[in-house]
Every structure is written in structure tokens, then in C-alpha cells.
């Protein structure tokens, strides 16, 4: 698995495109990008997962996560941004975000077999 070469700006632009279906060709304003950066940092912090994520401060910052985390980050960020821009989250976007986070958790979280104490009766 490879570390991504995506920048924060690429993920934020993709999230805005998902959240605002009519914004694909419109460049983001500086305040929109700043909101995206803040929300991206908050999103990853709220997940409390070991992704190797380094807090970003600029759109040109390269993300320090594995490739497999990008889709979950993008779709979850789109959901997080939608209400602030007066958008209703589509059921398809919500399902894609749910499934991509589920896939991410399968990769990131490993559950070890339980070790029972020797004092238990056999």
C-alpha cells in the first residue's frame, strides 16, 4: 500500500464537487478552501484512527495517509461541508461515505483473538 500523493486541496475540491453538484468548474474561494482545510483536520481528528495523518495548513500540503483512506476522507468531508453551503446530502453520497468508511475501518482496525485467563474452568 502506498502513501498518497494527493494534496489537501485536491481532496477538498473533490469533496466540494460531491457536496455542491453545480460547482465542478467553479474554483473555490480562499475562505471556502480555508473552511475545507479546517473541516478536513477536524474530520480526521474525530475519527481517532491511526492513519498517519498530519494536520494540514495549506491546500498545497501533501496528505500523509495511505491511498486507501482518500475516498473515505473525501466522501465524509463532502457530507460535513454540505449543510454549511445549504445543500442536502443525497442518499447516494451518504451510502458511499458509509461504505468507504466501513472499508477503511476493515483495513485499519485489526481485532486480535481473545486470550482467556488460565484461571477459567475448562
Backbone as a ProteinNet text record, in pm:
[ID]
protein_1_A
[PRIMARY]
XXXXXXXXXXXXXXXXXXXXXXXXXXXXXXXXXXXXXXXXXXXXXXXXXXXXXXXXXXXXXXXXXXXXXXXXXXXXXXXXXXXXXXXXXXXXXXXXXXXXXXXXXXXXXXXXXXXXXXXXXX
[TERTIARY]
83.8	0	88.2	48.6	132.7	74.1	164.6	122.9	76.4	-31.5	-89.8	-1.2	-20.4	46.5	-54.8	-179.3	-284.2	-256.1	-294.3	-282.1	-414.5	-408.9	-531.1	-627.8	-576.6	-661.1	-734.4	-669.3	-734.1	-850.2	-828.9	-935	-1048.8	-1015	-1117.3	-1196.4	-1130	-1200.9	-1294.8	-1247.8	-1331.8	-1452.4	-1430.7	-1540.9	-1643.1	-1595.2	-1687.7	-1764.5	-1699.7	-1768.3	-1879.8	-1854.9	-1958	-2070.3	-2032.6	-2131.2	-2216.1	-2152	-2220.2	-2215.2	-2312.6	-2309.4	-2288.4	-2316.8	-2300.2	-2167.2	-2074.1	-1950.9	-1828.8	-1847.1	-1733.9	-1637	-1687.1	-1599.6	-1567.3	-1622.3	-1601.7	-1489.1	-1381	-1272.4	-1319.3	-1263.8	-1301.4	-1241.7	-1318.5	-1269.2	-1175.4	-1094.6	-997.8	-1066.8	-1180	-1249.2	-1311.4	-1354.3	-1407.4	-1297	-1179.6	-1066.2	-1024.7	-1024.1	-989.2	-1089.7	-1217.6	-1320.6	-1295.7	-1262.7	-1234.2	-1116.4	-1011.2	-892.3	-928.3	-1000.4	-1041	-1128.7	-1226.2	-1317.4	-1246.2	-1151	-1074.1	-993.8	-924.7	-847.7	-938.7	-1054.5	-1148.8	-1205.5	-1235.5	-1291	-1195.8	-1071.6	-974.6	-947.4	-943.3	-924	-1040.6	-1162.2	-1279.4	-1282.7	-1221	-1218.2	-1132.1	-1029.9	-941.9	-886	-840	-779.5	-631.5	-553.4	-412.2	-397.7	-401.2	-390.4	-257.2	-181.6	-58.1	-83.2	-202.9	-242.8	-169.7	-112.7	-51.2	-142.5	-172.7	-261	-208.1	-299.9	-261	-296	-218.5	-241.6	-263.4	-233.2	-247.3	-297.3	-360.5	-415	-305.6	-184.5	-74.3	-6.2	-43.8	15.6	-22.3	76.9	52.7	3.1	-101.5	-159	-67.3	-56.6	32.6	-47.8	-132.8	-213.9	-194.8	-236.8	-232.2	-341.4	-321	-417.9	-558.8	-568.4	-699.4	-785.8	-728.8	-805.2	-870	-827.5	-871.1	-1021.4	-1077.4	-1220.7	-1304.7	-1271.6	-1346.6	-1335	-1216.3	-1195.9	-1278.3	-1275.4	-1343	-1494.2	-1551.1	-1696.4	-1746.2	-1672.9	-1711.9	-1700.9	-1596.9	-1580.8	-1693.7	-1735.5	-1846.8	-1972.5	-1998.2	-2115.1	-2101.6	-1982.5	-1957.2	-1973	-1936.5	-1942.8	-2082.3	-2160.7	-2290.1	-2382.4	-2412	-2507.3	-2462	-2333.2	-2281.1	-2298.6	-2326.8	-2346.8	-2489.4	-2579.8	-2721	-2758.7	-2679.6	-2705.2	-2760.9	-2848	-2898.8	-2812.5	-2770	-2685.4	-2771.4	-2727.8	-2803.7	-2787.9	-2887.6	-2876.3	-2757.2	-2727.7	-2613.5	-2482	-2465.5	-2343	-2332.3	-2441.5	-2440.4	-2401.7	-2455.7	-2423.8	-2278.1	-2230.5	-2089.9	-1996.1	-2029	-1946	-1947.5	-2065.2	-2077.4	-1995.1	-2007.8	-1937.3	-1786.1	-1742.9	-1598.5	-1535.4	-1608.4	-1553.8	-1550.2	-1652.8	-1655.3	-1535.6	-1507.4	-1391.8	-1261.3	-1253.1	-1134	-1114	-1220.7	-1210	-1165.6	-1208.9	-1166.5	-1015	-958.3	-814	-737.2	-785.9	-711.6	-721.3	-837	-858	-841.7	-756.3	-740.3	-779.8	-856.6	-900.7	-824.6	-750.4	-671.7	-760.8	-725.2	-803.7	-792.6	-899	-900.1	-812.3	-744.7	-664.6	-734.8	-780.8	-853.1	-755	-789.2	-702.1	-700.1	-589.1	-575.3	-658.2	-715	-795.5	-937.1	-976.9	-1110.2	-1120.1	-1235	-1250	-1256.1	-1209.6	-1208.8	-1318.3
-117.4	0	123.5	220.2	337.3	461.1	545.8	675.6	758.8	829.9	908.2	1026.5	1074.3	1197	1309.4	1282.7	1384.1	1496.2	1616.2	1730.5	1753.4	1832.4	1867.8	1937.9	2023.8	2096.9	2005.1	1898.9	1804.3	1732.8	1691	1622.7	1719.7	1840.5	1940.6	1978.1	1997.3	2026.5	1912.7	1789.7	1673.9	1668.2	1697.6	1696.6	1804.6	1924.5	2030.8	1993	1926.4	1882.5	1783	1694.6	1599.9	1669.8	1764.9	1833.8	1931.6	2002.9	2105.2	2062.2	1988.8	1926.5	2025	2152.3	2250.9	2325.1	2280.8	2356.4	2295.7	2197.1	2124.9	2215.6	2316.9	2403	2536.2	2560.1	2688.6	2672.7	2751.9	2741	2788.2	2727.3	2762.9	2897.5	2971.9	3098	3063.7	3161.7	3139.2	3099.2	3162.1	3128.5	2988.5	2945.4	2810.2	2706.2	2734	2642.8	2637.9	2753.2	2756.7	2675.9	2686.7	2606.7	2458.9	2424.6	2285.6	2230.3	2308.6	2265.4	2241.6	2336.3	2322.5	2198.9	2182.7	2069.4	1936.2	1932.6	1810.6	1772.7	1869.2	1842.2	1794.7	1859.8	1820.9	1681.6	1652	1521.2	1409.2	1421.2	1314.3	1302.8	1415.5	1411	1340.1	1362.5	1299.8	1148.4	1101.7	958.3	883.9	949.3	889	754.3	752.1	632.9	659.1	555.2	568.6	561	677.6	685.1	744.6	799.3	866.9	1008.2	1059.5	1191.5	1301.1	1393.9	1512.5	1630.4	1709	1824	1913	1955.3	2039	2185	2274.4	2416.8	2491	2423.8	2487.7	2384.2	2433.3	2342.8	2266.4	2317.9	2252.2	2143.4	2129.4	2027	1888	1801.6	1664	1585.4	1508.1	1429.2	1311.6	1282.8	1176.8	1054.1	1008.1	888.3	791.7	669.2	569	598.9	552	572.4	526.9	417.4	361.7	452.9	555.2	644.3	760.7	787.7	908.3	909.9	800.3	801.2	825.6	760.4	780	924.5	981.6	1120.3	1215	1192	1281.3	1277.6	1158.8	1148.8	1198	1167.7	1215.8	1368	1422.9	1568.7	1634.1	1573.4	1628	1636.3	1533.1	1534.1	1642.4	1657.4	1757.6	1899.9	1922.6	2056.2	2094	1996.3	2022.1	2117	2094	2182.3	2328.5	2351	2487.5	2565.9	2494.4	2559.1	2538.1	2509.4	2498.5	2379.1	2273.7	2155.5	2041.4	1964	1842.7	1727.1	1643.3	1529	1423.9	1382.9	1282	1145.1	1060.6	924.3	848.3	871.5	803.7	845.9	975.5	1023.9	968	969.2	916.3	767.7	690.5	547.7	526	605.1	593.2	624.7	727.1	763.4	653.3	597.9	491.2	369.2	330.9	212.5	234.6	352	375.8	384.3	437.4	438.6	296.4	218.4	79	3.5	26.2	-37.5	8.4	137.7	191.4	125.3	113	51.5	-93.7	-165.9	-304.8	-314.2	-214.9	-215.8	-169	-65.9	-0.6	-73.7	-129.8	-191.2	-342.1	-394.9	-540	-584.5	-690.2	-744.1	-873.6	-873.3	-991.5	-1092.1	-1220.1	-1320.3	-1297.4	-1327.3	-1310.7	-1416.7	-1376.4	-1469.7	-1483.6	-1602.1	-1627.4	-1653.9	-1606.3	-1632.9	-1782.9	-1828.9	-1971.2	-2013.5	-1917.6	-1950	-1992.3	-1981.9	-2022.7	-2175.5	-2228.1	-2374.7	-2421.8	-2542.3	-2596.2	-2688.5
0	0	0	-77.7	-97.1	-30.8	14.3	66.1	-52.6	-33.5	-141	-179.9	-299.8	-343.3	-355.5	-312.5	-319.4	-220.3	-261.6	-172.2	-100.3	4.4	76.5	-18.4	-103.6	-197.6	-293.9	-338.7	-430.5	-362.4	-239.2	-164.9	-134.4	-95.4	-62.8	-187.9	-299.6	-425.6	-463.7	-448.2	-479.6	-386.1	-258.7	-161.8	-195	-229.3	-268.1	-394.1	-487	-609.4	-577.8	-481.8	-440.1	-363.9	-279.3	-195.7	-276	-366.8	-446.1	-590.9	-632.5	-765.1	-879.2	-857.7	-964.3	-957.4	-872	-852.2	-920.3	-1005.1	-1062.5	-1137.8	-1205.5	-1285.4	-1219	-1101.6	-1034.1	-932.1	-946.3	-847.5	-709.2	-606.8	-470.7	-431.5	-355.3	-297.4	-182.2	-142.6	-34.5	95.8	127.8	252.3	246.4	127.9	112.5	131.4	76.7	93.8	240.9	307.1	449.8	531.1	497.8	564.7	539.4	415.8	381.5	458.9	472.8	548.4	694.8	753.8	894.2	913.3	825.3	837.4	813.3	720.8	696.5	820.5	879.7	1001	1114.1	1129.7	1235.1	1210.8	1085.3	1049.8	1088.5	1046.5	1073.2	1223.3	1292.8	1438.6	1506	1457	1518.6	1496.2	1389	1363.4	1464.1	1516.3	1617	1569.7	1444.3	1385.8	1360.4	1358.6	1326.1	1174.9	1111.3	965.7	921.5	1015.1	979.2	928.7	954.6	905.6	981.7	906.3	963.3	934.4	1036.2	1020.5	908.2	819.7	706.6	734.8	676.6	695	564.8	453	321.9	222	117.4	16	-57.9	-57.5	-128.1	-45	81.5	167.2	116.7	102.8	60.9	182.5	161.8	271.4	305	433	479.3	520.6	429.5	454.9	339.7	360.7	254.8	152	31	-77.3	-40.1	34.5	65.6	152.5	214.1	301.9	227.3	106	35	7.6	-39.5	-71.3	53.8	162.8	286.9	334.1	323.9	364.1	276.4	146.3	51.9	69.6	77.1	88	224.6	329.9	462.6	470.3	408.8	407	328.5	219.6	140.6	226.1	305.1	393.5	499.2	551.3	655.1	600.7	475.2	416	365.6	325.5	260.5	335.8	463.7	532.1	537.6	550.5	557.5	428.6	320.1	190.8	140.5	235.9	203.4	117.9	122.1	40.7	125.6	65.4	128	78.2	170	134.1	64.9	-52.9	-127.3	-61.4	-76.6	-21.4	-80.8	-209.6	-272.3	-207.8	-184.5	-120.7	20.5	93.2	230	230.9	137.8	129.4	88.1	-7.6	-49.4	66.4	143.6	258.4	363.6	388.9	487.4	446	319.7	271.4	266.8	223.4	215	354	452.6	588.4	645	614.1	657.7	599.6	471.9	408	472.5	504	570.6	705.9	781.5	914.7	907.2	804	785.9	768.1	702.5	677.7	800.8	867.1	973.6	1107	1136.4	1267.5	1257.1	1340.8	1348.7	1488.7	1494.1	1622.4	1647.2	1753.8	1790.4	1861.8	1850.8	1923.8	2074.3	2143.5	2288.8	2354	2456.8	2535.7	2670.1	2697.3	2820.4	2934	3052.3	3167	3200.8	3250.9	3282.7	3403.1	3473.1	3591.4	3557	3431.1	3389.5	3390	3432.4	3427.3	3282.7	3261.9	3125.6	3098.8
[MASK]
++++++++++++++++++++++++++++++++++++++++++++++++++++++++++++++++++++++++++++++++++++++++++++++++++++++++++++++++++++++++++

